[in-house]
C-alpha cells in the first residue's frame, strides 16, 4: 500500500493517535484523484467523489480522520463534505467546524463551496 501511495495511486488517511508508521493500517483509503476514480471504477458514489476531490487538494500530512466530520485539517478545522443541503448536525458542537458543500456557488457563514478548494491545486 505504501508503494501505491508513493506512486500517487492511493491516498491513505491515518489517524494521528495511531501514529504515522507505514506499518499501521490506514483509517481511510482513497484513490489519489477523481480521474483515477472514473478510470478504474464502474460506478462511483458521488459522496466518495466529493471526498476524493477535497482530499486531493491537500497534502496528506495536513489531513487526519475526524470522529464527527470527514476530515480534520491541520489539527484545527473539522470538515464535513456533502451536498448543497448538508446540515451542520454532525459537527454542530465542534469549534472551528465547516461544511464543504457541492453544487453551491457562494458560501454562507461556515458553509464553503467545494469548488473553491480547486484553487489550492
C-alpha positions in Angstrom: 0.0 0.0 0.0 2.8 2.4 0.8 4.3 2.0 -2.6 1.0 2.6 -4.3 0.7 5.8 -2.2 4.2 6.9 -3.2 3.2 6.2 -6.9 0.2 8.5 -6.4 -2.4 5.8 -7.0 -3.8 5.9 -3.5 -4.2 8.4 -0.7 -4.0 6.8 2.8 -5.6 8.7 5.6 -4.3 7.6 9.0 -5.4 8.5 12.5 -2.8 10.7 14.3 -3.5 8.8 17.5 -2.2 5.6 16.0 1.0 7.2 14.5 2.3 7.7 11.0 4.2 4.5 10.6 3.9 2.8 7.3 3.1 -0.4 9.2 -0.1 1.0 10.7 -3.5 0.3 9.0 -5.0 3.4 7.4 -8.4 4.6 8.6 -9.5 5.6 5.1 -8.2 4.6 1.7 -9.0 6.8 -1.4 -7.8 6.8 -5.0 -5.4 9.7 -5.4 -7.8 11.8 -7.6 -11.1 11.8 -9.3 -9.7 11.0 -12.7 -8.5 7.6 -11.4 -11.9 7.0 -9.8 -13.7 7.4 -13.1 -11.0 5.3 -14.9 -11.0 2.3 -12.5 -14.5 2.2 -11.1 -17.6 1.0 -12.9 -19.8 3.1 -10.7 -19.0 5.7 -8.0 -20.8 7.2 -5.1 -21.0 11.0 -5.5 -20.1 11.4 -1.8 -16.9 9.5 -2.3 -16.0 11.6 -5.4 -16.5 14.8 -3.3 -14.2 13.5 -0.5 -11.6 12.3 -3.0 -11.6 15.8 -4.6 -11.3 17.5 -1.3 -8.5 15.2 -0.1 -6.6 15.5 -3.4 -6.3 19.3 -2.9 -4.3 18.9 0.3 -1.0 17.2 1.2 -1.8 14.1 3.2 0.2 15.3 6.2 -2.3 18.1 6.7 -5.3 15.8 6.9 -6.4 13.3 9.6 -9.5 11.3 10.4 -12.3 13.0 12.4 -14.7 11.3 14.7 -17.6 13.6 13.9 -16.8 15.0 10.5 -14.9 13.7 7.4 -11.6 15.4 7.9 -9.5 17.5 10.3 -7.2 19.9 8.6 -4.0 21.0 10.3 -5.3 19.6 13.6 -7.7 22.6 13.9 -10.5 22.6 11.4 -13.2 19.9 11.3 -14.6 19.5 7.8 -17.8 17.7 6.7 -18.1 17.3 2.9 -21.5 16.9 1.4 -24.2 18.1 -1.0 -25.7 21.6 -1.0 -28.4 20.7 1.6 -25.9 19.2 4.0 -26.7 20.3 7.6 -24.4 21.1 10.5 -26.0 18.3 12.6 -22.8 16.1 12.8 -20.5 19.0 13.7 -22.8 21.5 15.4 -21.0 21.4 18.8 -17.4 21.4 17.4 -15.4 24.6 17.4 -13.8 25.6 14.0 -16.1 23.3 12.0 -17.2 23.8 8.5 -19.4 22.2 5.9 -17.9 22.0 2.4 -20.8 21.7 0.0 -21.1 20.7 -3.6 -23.4 22.5 -6.0 -23.4 25.9 -4.4 -21.8 28.9 -6.0 -21.5 31.2 -2.9 -20.7 30.2 0.7 -22.6 31.5 3.7 -21.2 31.5 7.2 -19.5 28.2 7.9 -20.7 26.6 4.6 -18.0 26.8 1.9 -18.4 25.8 -1.8 -16.4 22.7 -2.7 -15.2 24.1 -6.0 -13.2 26.8 -4.1 -10.7 24.1 -2.9 -9.7 23.6 -6.5 -7.7 26.8 -6.2 -5.4 25.0 -3.8 -4.1 22.7 -6.5 
